[in-house]
């Protein structure tokens, strides 16, 4: 049986983070969570993940800064950016910094899970 993919969920909205984490665990993923960019970077300093679901707008350290850190330290990790501010500028910036995809909030859970599977499979 193949190893379970490890996913880090980074979002400052606790309810959203909890729901997303439990849905992903229900799909068989190994999930860890961080409440902000600082916490995410601390986790990423000693752990690698197959995929990071990363909110853009967070206090202290935003998603773009965390994305830059991920691409320096874990270039093989894939990143899907999450944001309630779905505008073209954020999408372009996310792609430019190396994110695989971009999902706007509120997202449809089925669509998000499909995106997670697609990004992890490299399709």
N, C-alpha and C positions, 0 to 999 in steps of 0.2 A: 504494500500500500504506500503511495507517495506521501512524503512529509506534508503536513498542513502548512499552508501559506501563513506567514506572520504579518499581521496588519497593525499599524499604529494609527489610532484615531486621535486627531488633535483639533479640539474645538473648545472655545471658552463657554459655550452654552451647555451646562451640565446635562439637562434633560435630553437634548439632542444627541450628545456624546453617548449617554447611557443607552438610549434606544438603538442607535446605530451599532454600538458595540455588541449588544445582546443579539441583534439581528444577524450580524456577521458571525458571531459564535454559533448561532443556530444553523448557519450555512456551513459550519465545519472549520472556520478559520480560527487561528490562535490570535487573540486580540489583546492589545495593551492600549491604555488611554492616557492622554495628557490634556490638562486644562488650559494650557497656554504655550506660547512659543518657548519661553524659558525652560519649562518642564520638558517639552519635547526635545530640546537640544540636550538637556541632561541625560535623558533616556537614550538618545541617539549616540551619545559619546561612548556608551558601552554596549549597545545592542544594534543589530542590523535587522531590517524588516524587508519583506518582499514588496510591500506597498504601504504608503503613508497617505491617509486621507487628511487633508490639511486645510483648515479654515484660513482665509486670507486676513480678515479683520479681527485682530486680537489685541488685548492690551500688552504693554511692554514690548514684546518681540512679535512682529506680524508674520504672516505666512510666507511672504516673499523672502524674508531673512532666513527663516527655517528652511525654505526650499534651497536657497544658496548653500547653506550648511550641509544639507543632505547631498547635494550634487558634488560637493567637495569631498565629503567623508565617505559617502555610500553611493558612488556613481551607478551601481547596478540596481539600487532601490527605485521603484516606480512611484510616481506621485500623482494623485488626483487632487486638484484644488477645489475647495468648497467655499461658496460665498453667497451671501444674501445680496451682494452688490454685483449682479450679473451684468457687467457692461463689457463692451468690446476691448476697452483699454486693459482691464484686468485679465481677460482671456489672452490677449496678445502678450502681455507681460509674463503671465504664467508659462506660456509656450516658449517664450524667449529664454526664460530661466531654466527650462528643462522639464517642466511638468508634462506628463503624458496626456492628461485630460483635464477638464474643467466642468464642474457641475454646479448649477445655481440652486440656492435654497429659496423657497422650500422645495426639496427634491422629492420625486416619486421614488419610494424605496425599491420597487422592482427595477426601475430604470437605473438607479444607482448600483444595485447588485449586478445588473447586466454589464454596466460599465466596469465594475471591479473585475468581473470574470474576464471580460475582453482585454483589459489592460494587463492582467496577470498572465493571460495566455499568449500575449504578445501579438495578437491579431490586429 
